[in-house]
Amino acid sequence: MRIPRAVLFPLTHWNWKAALVTAILRGSACIAALHHMSLGARRHFGIVEAAYVLITSGFFTALQQQSLAIRPRKLGWLTGVVAIPVISLSADALLHMWLDQGDMRALGISALFFTIASSTFHWYLMRNGALLVGAESRSLLTDLRQIPGLALAFVSTPFAWLRDAGRRSVEAEEPEVELAA
């Protein structure tokens, strides 16, 4: 019995780049977000979060990378930015409910918002060639150098959409002038 390549992709393309960056950022964000708890509890939560993300993020990011090929593109976006991250976040929440004794409900909504926002950014980075593994991969240093410019472009994209929509709206309102012969 031969296992299809698509099924093996998350294992053969475990995304170590995204796992490393995400573990550092998420562990730090959790420690900061739990400022109302004791330092020991925050440290424990942050370490658990960083370790869990280091292990699982590479797998889930490989699935996100694989979703870049899904057509239509909107379905690929929905898969890579919503479905895969929500499944990952749910598994993360279950782990924390099992391991951590504190009241972590306050993190739920903010974690969901942060997850969707960061997944959207990861999707954008990967669509533009950064943090990919496999045949399309470049060095981590090259990716890290590219990220600030991509981050600026990512943040400015909604403003460009609004500007372009405004221009189209103004152009649609201008009456056509007929020239008399």
C-alpha positions as CSV (number, residue, x, y, z in Angstrom):
1,M,0.0,0.0,0.0
2,R,1.5,3.3,-1.1
3,I,0.8,6.4,1.0
4,P,-0.1,9.5,-1.2
5,R,2.4,12.3,-1.2
6,A,-0.2,14.8,0.0
7,V,-0.7,12.8,3.2
8,L,3.1,12.7,3.9
9,F,3.7,16.4,3.1
10,P,3.3,17.6,6.7
11,L,5.9,15.1,7.8
12,T,8.3,15.5,5.0
13,H,8.0,19.3,5.0
14,W,7.9,20.0,8.7
15,N,8.4,23.7,8.8
16,W,11.3,24.3,11.2
17,K,11.6,28.0,10.3
18,A,8.0,28.8,11.3
19,A,8.2,26.6,14.3
20,L,11.3,28.4,15.7
21,V,9.9,31.9,15.1
22,T,6.4,31.0,16.3
23,A,7.7,29.3,19.5
24,I,9.7,32.4,20.5
25,L,6.9,34.8,19.7
26,R,4.0,32.8,21.2
27,G,5.9,31.8,24.4
28,S,6.8,35.5,25.0
29,A,3.3,36.7,24.2
30,C,1.7,34.3,26.6
31,I,4.0,35.3,29.4
32,A,3.1,38.9,28.8
33,A,-0.6,38.3,28.5
34,L,-0.8,36.6,31.8
35,H,0.6,39.5,33.8
36,H,-2.0,39.1,36.5
37,M,-0.6,35.6,37.4
38,S,2.5,34.8,39.5
39,L,5.8,34.8,37.7
40,G,6.2,31.1,38.2
41,A,2.7,30.4,36.6
42,R,3.5,32.7,33.7
43,R,6.9,31.1,33.2
44,H,5.3,27.6,33.3
45,F,2.6,28.5,30.8
46,G,5.1,30.2,28.5
47,I,7.5,27.3,28.5
48,V,4.6,24.8,27.9
49,E,3.4,27.1,25.1
50,A,6.8,27.4,23.4
51,A,7.5,23.7,23.7
52,Y,4.1,22.7,22.3
53,V,4.4,25.3,19.5
54,L,7.9,24.2,18.7
55,I,6.7,20.6,18.2
56,T,3.4,21.2,16.5
57,S,3.8,24.5,14.6
58,G,6.1,22.9,12.0
59,F,3.5,20.3,11.2
60,F,0.6,22.8,11.0
61,T,2.6,25.3,9.0
62,A,3.5,22.5,6.5
63,L,-0.3,22.0,6.1
64,Q,-0.6,25.8,5.6
65,Q,2.1,25.7,3.0
66,Q,0.4,22.8,1.3
67,S,-2.9,24.8,1.3
68,L,-1.2,27.4,-1.0
69,A,-1.9,24.9,-3.9
70,I,-5.6,24.5,-3.2
71,R,-7.9,25.9,-5.9
72,P,-10.0,28.0,-5.8
73,R,-7.7,30.3,-4.0
74,K,-10.4,31.4,-1.6
75,L,-10.8,27.8,-0.4
76,G,-7.0,27.5,0.1
77,W,-7.1,30.7,2.1
78,L,-10.0,29.5,4.2
79,T,-8.1,26.2,4.8
80,G,-4.7,27.8,5.5
81,V,-5.9,30.8,7.5
82,V,-8.9,29.6,9.4
83,A,-9.4,25.8,9.5
84,I,-5.8,24.7,10.2
85,P,-5.1,27.4,12.8
86,V,-8.4,26.8,14.6
87,I,-7.6,23.1,14.8
88,S,-4.1,23.9,16.1
89,L,-5.4,26.4,18.6
90,S,-8.0,23.9,19.8
91,A,-5.4,21.3,20.5
92,D,-3.3,23.9,22.2
93,A,-6.2,24.9,24.5
94,L,-6.8,21.2,25.4
95,L,-3.2,20.8,26.4
96,H,-3.3,23.9,28.6
97,M,-6.6,22.8,30.2
98,W,-4.9,19.6,31.1
99,L,-1.5,21.0,32.3
100,D,-2.3,24.4,33.7
101,Q,-4.3,25.1,36.8
102,G,-5.0,28.8,36.3
103,D,-8.0,30.4,34.8
104,M,-7.0,30.7,31.1
105,R,-10.4,31.7,29.7
106,A,-9.3,35.3,29.3
107,L,-6.7,34.1,26.7
108,G,-9.4,32.3,24.6
109,I,-10.8,35.2,22.5
110,S,-7.4,37.1,22.3
111,A,-5.7,33.8,21.3
112,L,-8.3,33.2,18.6
113,F,-7.9,36.8,17.3
114,F,-4.1,36.5,17.4
115,T,-4.1,33.1,15.7
116,I,-6.2,34.3,12.8
117,A,-4.2,37.5,12.4
118,S,-0.8,35.7,12.6
119,S,-2.1,33.0,10.2
120,T,-3.1,35.6,7.7
121,F,0.4,37.1,8.0
122,H,2.0,33.6,7.6
123,W,-0.2,32.9,4.6
124,Y,1.0,36.3,3.1
125,L,4.7,35.5,3.9
126,M,4.5,32.0,2.3
127,R,2.6,33.3,-0.8
128,N,5.6,35.7,-1.2
129,G,8.2,33.0,-0.8
130,A,9.2,33.5,2.8
131,L,9.3,30.7,5.5
132,L,8.8,28.0,3.0
133,V,10.5,24.6,3.2
134,G,11.2,22.1,0.5
135,A,11.9,22.8,-3.2
136,E,10.8,26.5,-2.9
137,S,12.9,27.1,0.3
138,R,15.6,29.7,0.8
139,S,17.9,30.2,3.8
140,L,16.4,31.3,7.1
141,L,18.6,34.4,6.9
142,T,17.2,35.3,3.5
143,D,13.7,34.9,4.8
144,L,14.4,37.0,7.9
145,R,15.8,39.8,5.8
146,Q,12.7,39.7,3.6
147,I,10.2,39.8,6.4
148,P,10.3,43.5,7.4
149,G,9.5,44.6,3.8
150,L,6.8,42.0,3.6
151,A,5.4,43.1,6.9
152,L,5.2,46.7,5.7
153,A,3.5,45.6,2.5
154,F,1.1,43.4,4.5
155,V,0.1,46.2,6.8
156,S,-0.3,48.7,4.0
157,T,-2.4,46.4,1.7
158,P,-5.8,47.3,3.3
159,F,-5.0,51.0,2.8
160,A,-4.2,50.4,-0.8
161,W,-7.5,48.5,-1.3
162,L,-9.4,51.4,0.3
163,R,-7.5,53.9,-1.9
164,D,-8.3,51.9,-5.0
165,A,-11.9,51.4,-4.1
166,G,-12.2,55.2,-3.6
167,R,-10.8,55.9,-7.0
168,R,-13.1,53.4,-8.6
169,S,-16.1,55.0,-6.8
170,V,-15.1,58.5,-8.0
171,E,-14.6,57.3,-11.5
172,A,-18.0,55.6,-11.5
173,E,-19.7,58.9,-10.4
174,E,-18.2,61.0,-13.1
175,P,-20.7,61.5,-15.9
176,E,-19.7,60.6,-19.4
177,V,-19.4,63.7,-21.6
178,E,-20.5,63.3,-25.2
179,L,-18.7,65.5,-27.7
180,A,-21.0,67.1,-30.3
181,A,-19.8,66.6,-33.8
